[in-house]
Amino acid sequence: WEGYVTQKVRQGGVPVATSGLQLQVARCVQSLGLGVEVEHLEVHTGYSVDLAVEQLGVLIEVDGPYHFARNSRYPLGATRLKRKLLHLATRRHSPYTRCVYVPYWMWDATRKGGEGEGEEFVRQQKYMR
């Protein structure tokens, strides 16, 4: 399975898209002196995870508005399934030990505070300790 998934990604068989929101969070993590891999392939599930911070053993999913039901903060079925499978992978197989989620409304709230607020948000999260 791992070989199949890796081969499909390398052949371009699994399309991924990187959002501006995702890149903002990646830059904030990098500003803390941590290395970040964007669009990390989690081989046990076949999912592309938004960000991976190997030094901390953390996968980060940045969830924009299309991950949630309209006019709500309730995640859609595909997002809930991905979260569940990543949770199981980090508990059993993956070298990463945690997967955390950054919903767009929390990120937007920190950015309203001005420059540097995103970095403070990332620094305060439990996965950065």
C-alpha positions in Angstrom: 0.0 0.0 0.0 2.7 2.5 1.0 4.6 1.8 -2.3 1.4 2.2 -4.3 0.4 5.5 -2.7 4.0 6.9 -3.0 4.1 5.9 -6.7 0.7 7.5 -7.4 1.8 10.8 -5.8 5.1 10.9 -7.7 3.3 10.2 -10.9 0.9 13.0 -10.3 -2.1 10.7 -9.8 -3.2 12.4 -6.6 -3.8 16.1 -7.1 -3.2 18.4 -4.2 -3.8 22.1 -3.8 -1.9 24.4 -1.4 -4.0 27.3 -0.1 -2.8 30.8 0.9 -4.1 30.1 4.4 -2.0 27.0 4.6 1.1 28.9 3.5 0.5 31.6 6.1 0.5 28.9 8.9 3.6 27.3 7.4 5.4 30.6 7.4 4.5 31.2 11.1 5.7 27.7 12.1 9.0 28.4 10.2 9.4 31.7 12.0 9.6 29.7 15.2 12.8 28.1 13.8 11.0 24.8 12.9 11.2 23.0 9.6 7.9 22.5 7.8 7.1 20.1 5.0 4.1 21.3 3.0 1.8 18.7 1.5 3.3 15.8 3.5 2.2 12.3 2.2 1.0 10.2 5.1 1.6 6.8 3.6 -0.6 4.8 6.0 -3.7 6.6 5.0 -2.8 7.9 1.5 -3.7 11.4 2.6 -1.7 14.5 1.8 -1.5 16.4 5.1 -1.1 20.2 4.9 2.0 20.5 7.1 4.4 18.2 8.9 6.8 19.4 11.6 9.2 16.5 11.9 11.1 17.9 14.9 7.9 17.8 17.0 6.3 14.8 15.4 3.3 16.8 14.5 1.0 16.9 11.5 -1.0 20.1 11.0 -4.2 20.3 9.0 -5.3 23.8 8.1 -9.1 23.7 7.5 -10.6 26.4 5.4 -14.3 27.2 4.9 -14.8 24.4 2.4 -14.1 21.8 5.2 -17.3 22.9 7.1 -21.0 22.9 6.5 -22.4 26.2 5.3 -22.9 28.8 8.0 -21.6 26.5 10.7 -18.4 25.2 12.3 -19.4 21.6 11.8 -16.9 19.6 9.7 -18.1 17.9 6.6 -18.0 14.1 6.3 -14.8 14.0 4.2 -13.0 16.2 6.8 -14.3 14.1 9.7 -13.1 10.9 8.0 -9.7 12.3 7.3 -9.3 13.5 10.9 -10.3 10.0 12.2 -7.9 8.1 9.9 -5.0 10.5 10.7 -5.8 10.2 14.4 -5.6 6.4 14.1 -2.4 6.6 12.0 -0.6 8.8 14.5 -1.5 6.4 17.3 -0.4 3.3 15.6 1.8 3.5 12.6 3.2 6.9 11.8 6.4 8.4 13.1 4.2 11.5 13.8 2.5 11.3 17.2 -0.1 14.0 16.9 -2.3 15.6 14.3 -3.7 19.1 15.1 -6.2 21.2 13.3 -6.2 25.0 12.6 -9.7 26.0 11.5 -9.9 29.2 9.4 -12.0 31.2 11.9 -9.4 30.7 14.7 -6.6 31.8 12.3 -8.6 34.7 11.0 -9.3 35.9 14.6 -5.6 35.9 15.4 -4.7 37.8 12.2 -7.1 40.6 13.0 -4.8 41.5 15.9 -2.0 42.6 13.6 1.4 41.4 12.4 2.9 38.8 14.6 -0.4 37.6 16.0 -0.3 34.4 13.9 3.1 33.5 15.3 1.8 34.0 18.8 -1.2 31.8 18.0 1.0 29.0 16.7 3.4 29.4 19.7 0.6 29.0 22.2 -0.8 25.8 20.8 -0.4 22.7 22.8 1.5 21.0 19.9 4.3 23.6 20.1 5.2 22.8 23.7 
